[in-house]
Amino acid sequence: MKFSRISEAEFGFLFFLLQKEINTFSEEKYRELLSEANKLSPHTKDDSYFALALKLNAPIWSDEKEFKQQDEIKIFSTNEISKELFGL
């Protein structure tokens, strides 16, 4: 809310809409890839994101520069996403 300058009510509404579009996955779906993800992920706390990206063969959207220090998973920054989607 702080960065987007929206009210709590607006955030609640947007979060409600996003929940309809976001798929969630239990750890059992990607658990077997956690050790491989740990080798790629710069922080242990991010291992699940890397494991799920490996499982789904999907990129990660993150502005954390350390994520790009590996070449197994494509990492898109917000700027790259904007350019890709909107030509900005």
Number of C-alpha atoms within 10 A of each C-alpha: 11 7 5 7 9 11 11 11 10 12 14 13 11 11 11 11 11 11 10 8 8 8 7 7 9 8 13 8 12 19 14 12 19 21 13 13 24 17 13 21 23 18 11 12 9 14 20 19 16 27 25 22 20 19 15 11 13 13 16 18 14 15 14 11 10 11 22 19 12 13 9 14 20 14 22 18 16 12 11 15 15 12 11 11 8 8 8 9
